């Protein structure tokens, strides 16, 4: 990324915090009494976001932090926590929403992620901001590029589960796009007359 555009990139720590907020917001949308299709969409959407987030941290953030803070305790336990999270995600993906253990399994994942997020936000991110201050935007740009690559590998899964997670927003955006499209078609047909 050219250096003049680098100032437009968010810092890697801002991006990580945003991912944390996204996961917590998805957790709060989950209700045990929701229809099965909605529960499944929220769980799968959250799982995909967590998998991508973990991969980004492991590929970009953790190596950068390890270079400057090789003995950081929070960093040392972060990847094993990601591994535990992946095991819970695999378990959830294999279950159906009507399984009696589905809700408790998702809530267990929530507890583990909340604990992990708290550790990162309280200790690792502030330490990284001090130790990597001159690199945070460069690392953020790298994370953005890699995120686009990872999202491109699963566009249908992400679109379908996002629509199920946020059905009213999806409906509203779809209606807006249809309305804009019909206006564009209407104006182009009038201009041909």
N, C-alpha and C positions, 0 to 999 in steps of 0.2 A: 504494500500500500504506500503510495507516495507520502512523504512526510507532511506535506501541506494538508492532506486529507486525514492524517492521523489524529489531529486535534478533534475531529468529528466523531471518532470512535469512542464508545463508552469504555471505561476501564474494565478489566477482567473481574475485579471484585464487585463492581456495580452489576455486571451481568450475572454473576453468581448469586448475589442477593436477590435480583429479579427472579431468577429461576426458583429460589427458595420461596419467595412470595407466591409465585404461580402454583407451586406444589401445595402450599398451605391453603390457598384459595380453593383449589380443586378438592382437597380433603374436606373443607367446610361445606361443599356442595353435596357431599355424599350423605344420604339418609337411608337407614335400613328399610324404611317403609316405601322407598321409591320403587317405581316399576323396574322389573329385572333389566329391561333394555337400557334404562338410564343408568342403573348401578354399574352395569357392564361397561358402558361407554365412559363413565367417570373413572372407573378402575383402569381400563385399558389406556385411556388418555394420560392419566397420571403415571402409569407404569412406563409408557413410552417417553414421557418427559423426564422421568427419573433416570431411565437408562441412558438417554442422550446426555443429560447433565453429568452423570457419573463418568461417562466416556470422555467428555470434554475436560472435566477436572483431571482425570488420570492422564490424558494425552498432553495437556497444555499447562494447566495450573499447578498440579502437584510437582511435576519435574522442575518447574521454575522455582517453586518454594523450596524444594529439596536442595537445589543448588545454593541458595543463600541461607537456609535454615535447616541444615541436615539433621539436627537433633530435635526438631519440633515434635512434641508428644502428640498433639492433635493430628498432625500430618501422618505420623507413624500409624495411628489407628484408623485413619480415614479409608484407605483401600480395603482393609478387612471388613469395615462397616458397609462399604459398597458391595462386597461379595455377599454379605448376609442379606442385604436389600435385594440383590439379584435372585437369591434363593427364594425369598418371599414372593417376588414378582413371578418367578416360574411357577410356584405353587398356586398363586392367584390365577394366572393365565390358564392353568389346567382345570380350574374349578368353574362351575356355573353359578350364576347369581342366586339360584334357588337352593344351593347347597347350604345346609345349616351353619357351616363354618366360614362361609364367604365373608360375612360382615366382620366377624372377629378377626379373620386373617387380614382384611384390609385395615382394620383398626390397629392391629399389631404393626403392620407396615407403617402406618401413620406415626405411631409412637417411636419407632426406630428412626424414621426420617426426622421427626421433630427433635429428637435427641442429637442426631448428627448435625442438623442445621444449627442448633444452639451452640454446639462446640465450635463449629466453623465461624459463626458470626461473632461469638464472644472472644475467641482466641486467634484462630488461624487467619481470618481475613484482615483484622487490624495489624497483625504481625507482618503479613504479606504487603500490606499497604506501606508500612514503614520500610521494609527491606527491599521491596521492588518498585519503589515510587517512580523511578524513571522509566520503567518498562510496562506499567499497568495498561496504557493505551495500546501499545504494540501487542501485548498479550491479548487484550480485548479484541483487537482486529483479527488476530489469529483465531480466536475462539469463534468470532462471527463467521469467518470463512468456513471453518470446520463444521459449525452448526448447520449451515446451509447445505453442505455435503451430506450430513447425516439425515437431515429432514428430507432431502431429495430421494433417499433410499426407501422411504415409507410414506409417500404422500397420501395414498388412499386411506391407509390405516389412520393417519393423523386427522385427515379431513372428516372421515366418518365418525370417529370417536369425539372429535371436537364438536361436531354437530349434535351428537347425543348428549354431550356434557352441557352445552349451552344452546338448547333447542330454540328458545325465543330469540336470542341474538342471531342465530343462524337464519331463522325465518325472516327476521327483520332485514338483515343484510341481503338475503336472497330477494325479498320483495323490492328493496331499494335498487338492486342491480337490474331486476326486471323492469322496473319503472324507468330507470335511466336508459336502459336498452331500447325500450319502446319509444321514448322521446327522441333518442338518436335516430332510430329508424324512421320515425314520423318526420323529423326535420330533414332527413336526407331524401325522403320521398317527395316532400314539398319543394325542396330545392331543385329537383329534377323536372318539375312541371314547368 
